[in-house]
Amino acid sequence: MVIEVVRIGQRVVRDDRVTTHVALVSRAFGAQKIFMTEVNPEIKDTLDKINKTWGGNFTVEFIDKWKYIVKKKKEENYKIVHLSMYGENINDVQEELRNEENLLIVVGAEKVPREIYELADYNVGVGNQPHSEISALGILLDRIQRGRQFEKSFSNAKRKIIPTKSGKNVQVDETRD
């Protein structure tokens, strides 16, 4: 399954950190790429450093218009999943999402344009109370992959966390620069 994410919009100052976390969750929870509009370019630098240290090929691509990417991905047979408090309950659609080959997950910052509800193949709600788009994305990615994303090994990692009952165990590959 190919999973990509598009982040629509950003509220100045407040959302640098939130958008960075949306990208980090996307990467750590199995997405291959994130498209971003109206974003501080330092966010891409942060993700590039994470890839260099922790491995993987996660890609950040800046875009001018979210609608172009959504329509292009639909033409490429991606199913568009819009995370929204007002969508179908995740419990009712998670199985269907697992059976899709390619997903583009839309994560809004501020009020998203009405058009995204119409372009989406799935409008998915995680819970029925206000909460963070970061948590909604993490839950969605976990549900559709059944936790298997945590078994993934990131290539070219300088550091790798070794699970342990207590303390910290980080394997460092000194041969990587």
C-alpha positions in Angstrom: 0.0 0.0 0.0 1.3 3.5 -0.9 0.3 6.2 1.6 0.9 9.9 1.1 -0.4 12.9 3.0 -1.2 16.4 2.0 -1.3 19.2 4.6 -3.7 22.0 3.5 -2.9 25.4 4.9 -1.1 26.6 8.0 -1.9 29.2 10.6 1.1 31.4 11.0 3.4 30.7 14.0 1.0 28.2 15.8 1.2 25.7 13.1 5.0 25.4 12.4 5.2 22.9 15.3 1.9 21.2 14.5 2.8 20.8 10.8 6.2 19.4 11.8 4.4 16.9 13.9 2.0 16.0 11.2 5.0 15.2 9.0 6.8 13.3 11.7 3.7 11.1 12.4 3.3 10.6 8.6 6.9 9.4 8.4 7.0 7.2 11.5 3.5 5.7 10.9 4.3 4.5 7.3 3.5 7.2 4.8 6.1 7.7 2.1 5.5 11.4 1.3 3.9 14.6 2.5 2.8 17.5 0.3 2.5 20.9 2.1 1.1 24.3 1.3 2.0 27.6 2.9 4.8 26.1 5.1 8.0 27.3 6.7 10.8 25.7 4.6 12.7 24.8 7.8 10.2 22.0 8.3 11.6 20.2 5.3 15.1 20.7 6.7 14.0 19.1 10.0 12.6 16.0 8.1 15.7 15.7 6.0 17.8 15.6 9.2 15.4 13.0 10.7 15.8 10.8 7.6 19.6 11.2 7.7 19.8 10.2 11.4 17.0 7.7 11.7 16.9 6.4 8.1 14.3 6.1 5.4 13.3 8.0 2.3 10.4 10.0 3.5 9.8 12.9 1.1 8.5 16.4 1.7 7.2 18.3 -1.3 6.1 21.9 -1.2 3.1 22.7 -3.4 1.2 25.8 -4.3 -2.2 24.4 -4.8 -3.7 21.4 -2.9 -6.5 20.9 -5.4 -4.0 20.1 -8.2 -2.4 17.3 -6.1 -5.7 15.9 -5.0 -7.0 15.8 -8.6 -3.8 14.4 -10.0 -3.7 11.6 -7.4 -7.3 10.7 -8.2 -6.3 10.3 -11.8 -3.5 8.0 -10.6 -6.1 5.8 -8.9 -5.4 7.1 -5.3 -8.3 7.1 -3.0 -8.6 10.5 -1.2 -9.2 10.2 2.5 -10.1 13.5 4.2 -9.7 13.5 8.0 -12.7 15.4 9.4 -14.6 15.5 12.7 -17.7 15.3 10.6 -16.9 12.2 8.5 -17.9 8.6 8.7 -16.7 6.9 11.9 -13.3 5.3 11.4 -14.7 2.0 12.9 -17.1 1.8 10.0 -14.6 2.4 7.2 -11.2 1.1 8.4 -11.6 -2.3 6.8 -12.5 -0.8 3.4 -9.5 1.6 3.7 -7.2 -1.4 4.4 -8.2 -2.9 1.0 -7.2 0.2 -1.0 -3.9 0.2 -2.9 -3.0 3.9 -2.8 -4.2 6.5 -0.3 -3.8 10.3 -0.2 -4.7 11.5 3.3 -5.8 15.1 3.5 -5.1 16.8 6.9 -6.4 20.4 7.2 -5.0 23.1 9.4 -7.8 25.7 9.5 -11.3 25.3 8.1 -10.9 23.3 4.9 -12.7 24.4 1.8 -16.0 22.7 1.2 -14.7 21.3 -2.1 -12.4 18.8 -0.3 -15.5 17.1 1.2 -16.8 16.6 -2.3 -13.4 15.5 -3.9 -12.7 13.0 -1.1 -13.6 9.3 -1.6 -13.7 9.0 2.2 -14.4 11.7 4.8 -13.3 10.0 8.0 -13.9 11.1 11.6 -11.7 9.8 14.4 -13.8 10.2 17.5 -16.7 12.6 18.0 -15.0 15.2 20.1 -12.6 18.0 19.2 -9.0 16.9 19.1 -5.7 17.3 17.3 -5.2 16.5 13.6 -2.0 14.9 14.7 -3.8 12.3 16.8 -6.4 11.7 14.1 -3.7 11.0 11.6 -1.8 8.7 13.9 -4.9 6.7 14.7 -6.0 6.5 11.1 -2.5 5.3 9.9 -2.4 2.8 12.8 -5.8 1.4 12.1 -5.4 0.9 8.4 -2.0 -0.8 8.8 -2.9 -2.8 11.9 0.3 -1.7 13.7 2.6 -3.3 11.1 4.2 0.1 10.4 6.1 -0.3 13.6 7.7 -3.5 12.3 9.2 -1.5 9.4 13.0 -1.1 9.3 14.2 2.3 8.0 17.1 1.9 5.6 20.4 3.8 6.0 19.7 4.7 9.7 22.6 6.0 11.8 20.5 5.3 14.9 18.0 2.7 15.7 16.0 2.3 19.0 16.2 -1.2 20.4 13.0 -1.9 22.4 13.8 -2.6 26.1 11.7 -2.9 29.2 13.6 -0.2 31.1 16.2 2.4 30.2 17.2 3.5 26.7 18.9 1.3 24.1 20.0 3.1 20.9 22.1 1.3 18.4 24.5 3.7 16.6 26.1 2.8 13.3 29.4 4.6 13.3 30.0 3.8 9.6 27.2 6.1 8.4 28.0 9.8 8.1 
